[in-house]
Amino acid sequence: MEELSSYTQPLTSLTFDFITHLVIAGGCEFSTNELLCLTSIKNLGVLELIQPADEVCAVFSQVNDRLIRGWTEMEDPFPLLRILRIWGDHGITQKSLRLVSKFPALAMYD
């Protein structure tokens, strides 16, 4: 299995030459540490984590309030992130609303 960084490295621009839209869906399974490193993509404008509703769900990475809290504890997390969509995971609660408010550019949280 490829590490998440092998996919995200070409999407990263430290000079903001372009804005990245990243969708993680289907049978993707990455460790929590790998998902925490998404904050290093400073040019990330849209992040979608879409958990499938079928049997593939069993191998999807765990996305929950703890992960979001971890993102907020990273240095300068998601400075350009405008849209964050997390679909289908029951590990996300209303507590996450307070956490995502720490992302400076966030305009839509679904």
C-alpha positions in Angstrom: 0.0 0.0 0.0 1.3 3.5 -0.9 1.7 6.0 1.8 -0.6 9.1 1.7 2.5 11.3 1.3 3.2 9.7 -2.1 -0.2 11.1 -3.3 0.0 14.5 -1.5 3.6 15.5 -2.4 2.8 16.5 -6.0 -0.2 18.4 -4.7 1.8 20.6 -2.4 2.9 24.2 -3.2 4.6 26.1 -0.4 4.4 29.3 -2.5 0.7 29.0 -3.2 1.2 28.7 -6.9 -2.0 26.6 -7.0 -4.8 25.6 -4.7 -5.4 21.8 -4.1 -8.7 20.0 -3.9 -8.2 16.6 -2.2 -10.8 13.8 -2.1 -10.1 10.7 0.0 -12.8 8.1 -0.6 -13.5 4.5 -1.4 -11.3 1.8 0.1 -8.6 4.2 1.3 -7.0 3.3 4.6 -4.4 5.6 5.9 -3.1 5.8 9.5 -4.1 8.7 11.8 -0.6 10.0 11.6 -0.8 10.2 7.8 -4.1 12.0 8.0 -2.6 14.4 10.6 0.1 15.3 8.1 -2.6 16.7 5.7 -2.1 20.1 7.5 1.4 20.3 5.9 -0.4 20.9 2.5 -0.5 24.6 3.1 -2.2 25.2 -0.3 -5.1 22.8 0.5 -8.3 24.7 -0.4 -10.8 21.8 -0.3 -10.6 18.6 1.6 -13.3 15.9 1.3 -13.2 12.6 3.3 -16.0 10.4 2.0 -16.7 7.1 3.7 -18.5 4.6 1.5 -21.8 3.2 2.7 -21.1 -0.4 1.7 -18.8 -3.1 2.8 -15.8 -1.1 1.7 -16.5 1.0 4.8 -14.7 -1.5 7.0 -11.3 -0.5 5.5 -11.8 3.3 5.4 -9.6 5.4 7.6 -11.0 6.4 11.0 -12.1 10.1 11.0 -13.3 11.5 14.2 -13.2 14.5 16.6 -9.8 13.4 17.9 -8.4 13.7 14.4 -9.8 17.2 13.9 -8.5 18.2 17.3 -5.1 16.9 16.2 -5.3 19.0 13.1 -5.9 22.1 15.2 -2.9 21.4 17.4 -0.5 21.4 14.4 1.4 24.5 13.6 -0.5 26.8 11.3 -3.1 24.2 10.3 -4.9 24.6 6.9 -4.2 28.3 6.2 -6.1 28.3 2.9 -8.7 25.6 3.6 -12.1 27.0 2.5 -14.2 23.8 2.4 -14.0 20.8 4.6 -16.5 17.9 4.0 -16.5 14.8 6.1 -19.3 12.4 4.9 -20.6 9.2 6.5 -18.4 9.0 9.6 -20.3 8.7 12.9 -17.1 9.7 14.8 -17.7 13.4 14.1 -19.9 15.2 16.7 -21.0 18.7 17.3 -17.9 19.3 19.3 -16.0 19.4 16.0 -17.7 22.7 15.2 -15.7 24.5 17.9 -12.5 22.8 16.7 -12.8 23.7 13.0 -13.4 27.3 13.9 -9.6 27.4 14.4 -9.0 27.0 10.6 -8.6 30.7 9.6 -10.0 30.5 6.0 -12.7 27.9 6.5 -16.0 29.0 4.9 -17.9 25.7 4.7 -17.9 22.7 7.0 -20.2 19.8 6.0 
